[in-house]
Amino acid sequence: MDHDVIEKCRAELQSQLDELLAGAERTVVDMTNVEEENFPDPTDRASLESNRNFTLRLRDRDRKLVAKIKDAMKRIDSGTFGICDGCGGEIEEKRLIARPVTSLCIDCKTVAEEEEVK
């Protein structure tokens, strides 16, 4: 694996991680600083709760991505970045640049997605 590609992926992963953690921090601050308001209209209360639930679902999705990013960075540090977890072959550089958190080559990912549908 080309060292420049690995460093480009590391930089992208770090950038994504920083962005996700900053977003999580903003969410925590926003949700803890909100004063409990008395909503005379139940629709307004429902709208607020719906927005909070949506935000929390997004943050849960981000949490899962953070775990994948940290795993990819560990693979870079251990020298196994770019090696498919499925078949042990090399993952194409284009795929790693497009999605640096990937741990499967395109063939193994295709098979995994087909099995999910079944």
Beta strands, then each sheet from edge to edge (+ up, - down):
end
